Amino acid sequence: MSSKIRIKDIAEMAGVSVGTVDRVLHNRPNISKFAREKVEKVLESINYQPNMYASALAYNKSYTFYLVVPQHESEAYWEEIEEGALKAAEVRRDFYVNVEIIYYDRFNSETFVKQVNHCLELNPDGVIVVPSQLDVTRTFTDKLHERNIPFVMLDSYMPDLQPLSFYGQDSLASGYFAAKMLMMIANNEKEILIVKQTKDGKVVSKQQENREMGFKTYMNDHFPHIKITDVNLPLETGKHRYADILEEFFTQNPQVHHCITFNSKAHIVGNFLLQTNRRNVQIMGYDMVGKNAECLKQGSISFLIAQHAYMQGYACVDTLFQAIVLKKKVSPINYMPIELLTKENVEFYRRTQL
């Protein structure tokens, strides 16, 4: 019934003017409590459901959402995030939704501060942010709250910052799952290697920290006798030094046959293993980017854990659209699937599937 009823009909049923009904429907001021209650009573009795899409189109307003992500190379996890976000904007082009991308250096918090301040100067309608360190991210999100600008958090979840929504994997569960899968083929080993890309001796992603924590929790619970060794690939040394670092480790530790990394750079080790013809060593990693997929097919990567980066980028923009343009409630926590890829099923992975 409510889909066929007109504002004029509601006004007649409530005994008020058409203008009064319009103000109630759009939550506008200058209406008495008595008149509002009369209209709301009618709306409830007919189970009125507004056509939010039509209302949004009629409003004829444009919206610009800013995606704040780390600088990256091509064929990276972040590139797929961007593709998904831009696709969502394309799908909503009738509503004049636009997505702009702002980059920062993930290994330099000063660039994050500079870029998010620039974002604020641009007066965004909504923001999608991949967080930096908690303190500098909080400064930014506090300002977004002050200005009533909704924001979605991507990749690393920081609930204290009270985002509108979050998209990403449950990092602890993901790390726990990774260990369980790895030990299906490495249960007779005495030592497992963790390979990290670091800045000043630390990984800069909270997500990677949580994955490692989940991994070590499983290992401590089920394989406490297996030694876990770390090898750092420092950004300060430059990538040209990585092969030397890996060569030194594997030459001195021929007993190590399985390793893992918690970022999307498993191909760094995978390519090294192929180039040095180490066919008895494999690495497990994250994200179905092209370079990782090639190593997986050639056997230097044992497993990849995919997390649908394209879907995440799309969903973040669509969530802002639903909340800001259509005024709908959105889900606050959205964990991505934890999917295991091998050389046998990688060709069937649908990267742009929604």
C-alpha positions in Angstrom: 0.0 0.0 0.0 2.7 2.5 1.0 4.4 2.1 -2.4 1.3 3.5 -4.2 0.3 6.2 -1.7 1.0 9.8 -2.4 2.1 12.6 -0.1 -1.2 14.2 -0.8 -3.0 11.1 0.5 -1.0 11.1 3.7 -1.8 14.8 4.2 -5.5 14.1 3.9 -5.4 11.1 6.2 -3.5 13.1 8.9 -5.6 16.3 8.4 -2.5 18.5 7.6 -1.0 20.2 4.6 1.2 18.6 2.0 4.1 20.8 3.1 3.8 19.5 6.7 4.0 15.9 5.4 7.1 16.8 3.3 8.8 18.4 6.4 8.2 15.2 8.4 9.4 12.9 5.7 12.6 14.9 5.3 13.0 15.6 9.0 12.9 19.4 8.5 12.3 22.0 11.2 9.4 24.4 11.6 6.7 21.9 12.5 4.7 21.5 15.6 4.9 18.5 17.8 1.2 17.9 17.4 1.3 18.0 13.6 4.4 15.7 13.5 2.7 13.1 15.7 -0.4 13.1 13.5 1.7 12.5 10.4 3.9 9.8 12.1 0.8 8.0 13.3 -0.5 7.8 9.7 2.9 6.7 8.4 3.1 3.9 11.0 -0.5 2.7 10.3 0.3 2.3 6.5 3.8 1.0 7.1 5.2 3.7 4.9 8.5 2.9 3.3 10.1 5.9 1.5 11.8 5.4 -1.8 15.3 6.4 -0.7 16.8 6.0 -4.1 14.3 8.3 -5.7 14.7 10.9 -2.9 18.5 10.8 -3.3 18.4 11.2 -7.0 15.9 14.1 -6.7 18.2 15.8 -4.2 20.8 16.2 -7.0 23.8 16.6 -4.7 27.3 15.4 -5.5 29.4 13.4 -3.0 33.2 13.0 -2.8 34.7 10.2 -0.8 38.4 10.1 -0.2 40.4 6.9 0.0 43.6 7.3 2.1 46.0 4.4 1.4 49.7 3.7 1.4 51.8 4.3 -1.6 52.4 1.1 -3.4 53.9 -0.6 -6.5 51.8 -2.1 -9.3 50.4 -5.6 -8.8 49.9 -4.9 -5.1 47.1 -5.5 -2.6 46.4 -1.8 -2.5 45.9 -1.6 -6.2 43.0 -4.0 -6.0 41.5 -2.0 -3.2 41.6 1.1 -5.5 40.0 -0.8 -8.4 37.1 -2.0 -6.2 36.6 1.5 -4.8 36.5 3.1 -8.3 34.2 0.5 -9.5 31.7 1.3 -6.7 31.8 4.9 -7.6 31.1 4.0 -11.3 28.1 2.0 -10.3 26.8 4.9 -8.3 27.5 7.6 -10.9 23.8 8.5 -11.2 24.1 9.7 -7.7 27.2 11.8 -8.5 29.4 9.8 -6.2 33.1 10.4 -6.8 36.2 8.7 -5.2 39.5 10.5 -4.9 42.7 8.7 -3.7 45.3 10.2 -1.4 48.6 8.4 -0.8 50.9 8.4 2.2 54.2 6.6 3.0 53.3 3.8 5.4 56.8 3.8 6.8 56.7 7.6 7.6 53.9 8.8 9.9 54.7 12.4 9.0 53.4 11.8 5.5 50.2 10.4 6.9 49.7 13.5 9.0 50.4 15.8 6.0 48.1 13.9 3.7 45.1 13.6 6.1 45.3 17.3 6.9 45.1 17.9 3.2 42.1 15.6 3.1 40.4 17.6 5.7 41.0 20.8 3.7 39.1 19.3 0.8 35.9 18.9 3.0 35.2 15.3 2.2 31.7 13.9 2.5 33.2 10.6 3.7 36.6 9.0 4.2 38.0 5.5 3.8 41.3 5.3 5.8 44.0 2.7 6.1 45.3 3.6 9.5 48.9 4.5 10.4 50.0 4.4 14.0 47.2 4.6 16.5 48.1 8.0 17.9 48.4 9.9 14.6 45.3 8.1 13.2 43.4 9.1 16.3 44.2 12.7 15.8 42.8 12.5 12.3 39.6 10.5 13.2 38.9 12.8 16.1 38.7 15.7 13.7 36.4 13.7 11.4 34.1 13.1 14.4 34.2 16.8 15.3 33.0 17.6 11.7 30.5 14.8 11.6 32.3 13.2 8.6 31.7 9.5 8.5 34.7 7.3 7.9 35.3 3.6 7.2 38.4 1.8 8.4 40.1 -0.6 6.1 42.8 -3.3 6.7 43.5 -2.7 10.4 40.7 -2.5 12.9 41.0 0.1 15.7 37.6 0.0 17.5 38.5 2.8 19.9 38.5 5.2 17.0 34.8 4.4 16.5 34.6 4.1 12.7 31.3 4.0 10.9 32.3 0.6 9.7 35.4 -1.7 9.2 36.4 -4.0 6.4 39.2 -6.5 6.5 40.1 -10.0 7.8 40.0 -11.0 11.4 43.8 -10.9 11.6 44.2 -13.1 14.6 42.0 -15.8 13.2 43.8 -15.5 9.9 47.2 -16.0 11.4 45.9 -19.0 13.4 44.4 -20.5 10.2 47.6 -19.9 8.3 49.6 -21.9 10.9 47.1 -24.7 10.9 47.3 -25.0 7.1 51.1 -24.7 7.0 51.5 -27.5 9.5 49.6 -29.9 7.4 52.7 -30.1 5.2 55.3 -29.0 7.7 54.4 -31.1 10.7 57.7 -33.0 10.7 59.9 -29.9 10.6 62.0 -28.7 13.5 62.1 -25.1 12.5 59.8 -22.6 10.7 61.0 -19.2 9.3 59.0 -16.0 9.5 60.2 -13.4 6.9 59.4 -9.8 7.6 59.8 -6.5 5.7 60.7 -4.0 8.4 61.4 -0.4 9.1 63.7 0.3 12.1 63.3 -3.4 13.0 59.5 -3.4 13.1 56.6 -4.1 10.8 54.4 -1.1 10.5 51.1 -2.9 10.0 48.9 -3.8 13.0 47.3 -6.4 10.8 50.6 -8.1 10.3 51.4 -8.0 14.0 48.0 -9.7 14.7 48.5 -12.3 12.1 51.8 -13.2 13.6 50.3 -13.4 17.0 47.5 -15.7 15.8 50.2 -17.8 14.0 52.3 -18.2 17.2 49.3 -18.9 19.3 48.5 -22.0 17.2 52.1 -23.1 17.1 52.4 -22.7 20.9 49.2 -24.7 21.4 50.0 -27.5 18.9 53.7 -27.5 18.0 55.5 -26.0 20.9 58.6 -28.0 20.1 59.1 -26.4 16.7 61.5 -23.4 16.7 60.3 -20.2 15.1 63.0 -18.0 13.6 62.7 -14.5 12.2 64.6 -12.9 9.3 64.1 -9.2 8.6 64.3 -7.6 5.2 64.9 -4.0 6.2 63.6 -1.3 3.9 66.6 0.8 4.9 69.0 -1.5 3.1 67.1 -1.5 -0.2 65.7 -4.4 -2.0 68.9 -5.1 -3.8 70.3 -6.5 -0.5 67.4 -8.9 0.1 68.9 -11.7 -2.0 72.1 -11.5 0.0 70.2 -11.7 3.3 68.2 -14.7 2.2 71.2 -16.4 0.7 73.1 -16.1 3.9 70.3 -17.5 6.0 69.5 -20.5 3.8 73.1 -21.4 3.3 73.6 -21.4 7.1 70.3 -23.1 7.8 69.7 -25.9 5.3 67.4 -27.6 7.8 64.7 -24.9 7.2 62.2 -26.0 4.5 59.1 -23.9 5.2 58.6 -20.2 5.9 55.8 -17.7 6.0 55.3 -14.0 5.6 52.3 -12.0 6.8 52.2 -9.4 4.0 51.7 -9.6 0.2 55.4 -9.9 -0.6 55.8 -13.7 -0.5 57.0 -13.4 -4.1 60.3 -11.8 -2.9 61.3 -15.0 -1.2 59.5 -17.1 -3.9 61.5 -15.6 -6.7 64.7 -16.0 -4.7 64.0 -19.7 -4.2 63.4 -20.2 -7.9 66.4 -18.2 -9.0 68.7 -20.2 -6.6 67.0 -23.5 -7.5 66.1 -24.3 -3.9 63.3 -26.7 -4.7 63.1 -28.1 -1.1 62.0 -24.8 0.4 58.6 -23.1 0.1 57.0 -20.0 1.6 53.4 -19.3 2.5 52.0 -15.8 2.1 49.0 -13.5 1.7 47.1 -11.9 -1.2 46.5 -13.1 -4.8 48.5 -10.5 -6.6 50.1 -11.5 -9.9 53.7 -12.0 -8.7 52.5 -14.2 -5.9 50.3 -16.2 -8.2 53.2 -16.9 -10.6 55.3 -18.2 -7.7 52.4 -20.3 -6.5 52.1 -22.0 -9.9 55.9 -22.6 -10.1 55.9 -24.2 -6.6 58.0 -21.8 -4.6 54.9 -20.6 -2.7 53.0 -23.4 -1.0 49.8 -21.5 -0.1 48.3 -18.0 -0.4 45.6 -16.7 1.8 43.3 -14.4 -0.2 41.2 -11.7 1.4 39.3 -10.2 -1.6 40.9 -6.8 -1.7 38.7 -5.7 -4.7 35.6 -6.6 -2.7 36.9 -4.6 0.3 37.4 -1.5 -1.8 34.0 -1.8 -3.4 32.2 -2.4 -0.1 33.9 0.5 1.7 32.6 3.0 -0.9 29.2 1.3 -1.0 28.9 1.5 2.8 29.5 5.3 2.7 26.9 5.6 0.0 24.4 3.6 1.9 25.0 5.6 5.1 25.4 9.1 3.7 23.3 9.2 0.5 20.5 6.8 1.4 20.6 7.4 5.2 20.6 3.6 5.9 22.1 1.8 8.8 25.3 -0.2 8.0 27.1 -3.1 9.6 29.9 -1.9 11.9 32.2 -4.9 11.5 32.7 -6.7 8.3 35.2 -9.5 8.2 36.4 -10.8 4.9 36.6 -14.5 4.0 39.8 -16.4 4.8 40.4 -18.4 1.6 43.3 -20.8 0.9 44.8 -20.8 -2.6 47.1 -23.5 -4.1 48.5 -24.0 -7.5 45.6 -26.3 -8.3 42.8 -23.8 -7.6 44.4 -20.4 -8.1 43.1 -20.2 -11.7 39.5 -20.4 -10.4 39.9 -17.4 -8.0 37.6 -14.6 -9.1 39.6 -11.5 -8.2 36.7 -9.0 -9.0 33.9 -11.1 -7.6 31.5 -9.2 -5.3 
